[in-house]
């Protein structure tokens, strides 16, 4: 693959200079390039000139589209890491250049070859972290996509550069080093805009936290764009999702410095127009103070994830749950801190072909029973008949394998890393490291069964989805530390300990009964598990005092949001993008009005109706405030002209930022009517959307009298 793609757009009138232009590129000392000539439907002898250069990739447009179109075609054909455009010049300009230098300016500057290749090249070929990369002047803006991946050698220039300056360099990530180095080449008021791996702000090891703290204190970050939901559209071959981070050389003025956080969700228009639409629901602002305070917490970093899919209403529930005691209060990890009531550990790692056999160890298991992490039977409970039998209770494990066998002993809860399977086991069974086991004393059997049922509930999925660094962002995996931050108050921590103790016993009895039923011949195990989980889920909601509103939020996350994350061209029918039904839109409007009518003055009443047009993908909610005894206006459900007019108004007010398009949330008052435009995708018509919209418009609509003008 070439390093640089040189693109020359060509059209009538320059064919006699094209020869010199091509030769000037081919004469470069730097040879890791390809040369592309885009013929913009010339009618002269351009094609004949190019035939003399077999090294040139030639593309002829069918129609003349102008210089910009030719450049775009060249960019699409390019295979290099960098693009260099040698644009069409007028004959006098070319003559001046040829007369002064006998050739066009050099494209690439290579340190050490200053005689043959002057250092004034457009592209400088050097290691960014060596003295050879010294630029002739400071620049106002640096834009780039620095290399991703970790440096294997501690002696690489990037690692040494950060170490010499005592800069936090988590996992020796190259992009992090570039983030530190770039400002040194800026003017005092200069800015950097980099495409970075998502882990830059989402990783939570100690060095990553120190890096984030230092970055936000040292440089004024103006904007973070979270493109993880677009990975399979914009960065299809990338191994990790991307962030775009824009920051300044200077420090933030104070803790009130605002950071725009944009987290757009995939819209299928991206496949047509290559425009990323950022709706109001996907934009927020945070202060540097909020970011730094978040990074001080035990669960840091949370701020970027909780503002990714969660809404203000979700934040309230997350905050309430976060006040409860956590699972980590009673669960410890082997070799970390003091012993606690329960222990969590991953399974063993067998000796592999590439492992050093001299460092291998023999691990004695408490049982020959073994279960794979992919076993479908890991579903609420596990039976002995679901397991395989190892040939021996002793296994050879690699040096870095977990060697603590307590997690293999009963009673224990088994959880896959991807959180896709959870089961309670009443017998000793071993497993490999893709599974984790939580073990406790026999006295806590009922409580461990309660934990297994809780981990499978929508409530646990709601909390972990909105707080874990990877789920919904990259691979579906819950780190041990993230699992242990799950709210897990014991019965005596709750306001009604007796009732909560009874709930634990009821759930344990229900799961035990289900396991006994499933062990019988010809049992409908899937049906038994489904019915049991439905029963215990209601008890879990009672245990955690989940109210009707919170139940709506949890259900929307579980049924609409989680199945929709990270869509791809092969996964087109995700719930959030799928067009809403009339029933869903009517349900949204009903809940919206119910919430507003719960707050309005006693003599007033809010009525609502939806007007939708699937041809333009837009719906309008029409709210009317009247006196309680008055009937609403007969709102027309077929007022297509009004809908199109308001949709056009919204498009006019949309603000473009290049590839990004900021869509305004349009609300129009007309007398005692309020018109709210919404896309027809399901996520805009959920109960969660209705609750958040009601909160936003309540202060506006309630203070207006029934017949007040706009």
WODASUL-V39573 format. One line per field, one symbol per residue. ss: DSSP state (H for helix, E for strand, - for the rest). A space follows every 10 residues. Layout:
# WODASUL-V39573
ss: ???
This chain:
# WODASUL-V39573
ss: ---EEEEEEE ----HHHHHH HHHHHH---- --EEEEEEE- -----HHHHH -----EEEEE ------HHHH HHHHHHH--- -EEEE----- HHHHHHHHHH H------EEE ---------- --EEE----- HHH-----EE EEEE-----E ------HHHH HHHH-----H HHEHHHHHHH HHHHHEEEEE EEEEEEE-HH HH---HHHHH HHHHHHHH-- EEEEEE-HHH HHHH------ -EEEEEEE-- -------EEE EE-------H HHH--EEE-H HHEEEEEHHH HHHHHH---- --HHHH---- -HHHHHHHHH HH---EHHH- EEE--E---- -EEEEE-E-E ------HHH- EEEE----EE --------EE EE-HHH-EE- ---EEEE--- -----HHH-- -EEEEE---- -EEEE----E -E--EEEEE- -HHHHHHHHH HHHHH--HHH HHHHHHH--- ---------H HHHH--E--- HHH---HHHH HHHHHHHHHH HHHHHHHH-- ----HHHHHH HHHHHHHHHH HHH----HHH HHHHHHHHHH HHHH---E-- E-------E- -HHHHHHHHH HHHHHHH--- ---EEEEEEE EEE----EEE EEEEEEE--- ---------H HHHHHHHHHH HHH-EEE--E EE----EEEE --EEEEEEE- EHHH--HHHH HHHHHHHHHH H---------
